[in-house]
Amino acid sequence: MMLFLAALLAMTPAELEGFWNSEPDVSDGYGSCYFFWETGEYAFLRSINEGIVYTGEWYSTADELVLNRREAVRLDGSPVDMGMREISMVLTETGGKNGRIFLDGDAFYRLGDDPDLEILSLMPAWGMSPGERDAFSTYD
């Protein structure tokens, strides 16, 4: 019975899908931010100054968000050797799809429903192969 209840309390992929930023807007730039896809994939940027986007898979339980980090890339798309890692955080949902969540006590605000659109605003070459990135120019 307890496992069934825990499964019901977990956020669904549709509730978490989107762009979540540590600030309620991006008028001063990007803070720490998460991009969650309904497919169970995620991307995380700790800060623009660090300039590294961590990627992998995610799932949630009743009170935890688990991230399985697989790769990391710089904002220009070049790979960073980070190794795989599992990260568990306390997840408190306070509005889910319409507002705000807390991860280990830090607030994140939903600023967009389409993670593809939002991550392309940050990294225009997102998803391109190395050859495509080399040929790509943001000024074309």
LINMO-V763796 format. One record per backbone hydrogen bond with DSSP energy under -1.0 kcal/mol. NH is the residue of the N-H (numbers start at 1). CO is the residue of the C=O. If there is no record, write none. Layout:
nh: (NH & NH)
co: (CO & CO)
//
This chain:
nh: (5 & 6 & 7 & 8 & 9 & 10 & 16 & 17 & 18 & 19 & 20 & 21 & 22 & 29 & 33 & 34 & 35 & 36 & 37 & 40 & 42 & 43 & 44 & 45 & 51 & 53 & 54 & 55 & 56 & 57 & 58 & 59 & 61 & 65 & 66 & 67 & 68 & 69 & 70 & 71 & 73 & 74 & 75 & 77 & 80 & 82 & 85 & 87 & 89 & 91 & 92 & 94 & 98 & 99 & 101 & 102 & 103 & 104 & 106 & 108 & 109 & 110 & 111 & 112 & 118 & 119 & 120 & 122 & 123 & 126 & 128 & 133 & 134 & 135 & 136 & 140)
co: (1 & 2 & 3 & 4 & 5 & 6 & 12 & 13 & 36 & 112 & 34 & 109 & 32 & 26 & 45 & 20 & 43 & 18 & 41 & 37 & 56 & 35 & 54 & 33 & 47 & 73 & 44 & 71 & 42 & 68 & 40 & 66 & 64 & 89 & 59 & 87 & 57 & 85 & 55 & 55 & 53 & 78 & 51 & 74 & 72 & 80 & 69 & 67 & 65 & 63 & 102 & 100 & 95 & 96 & 108 & 92 & 106 & 90 & 103 & 101 & 21 & 99 & 19 & 19 & 114 & 115 & 116 & 118 & 119 & 123 & 125 & 129 & 130 & 131 & 132 & 137)
//
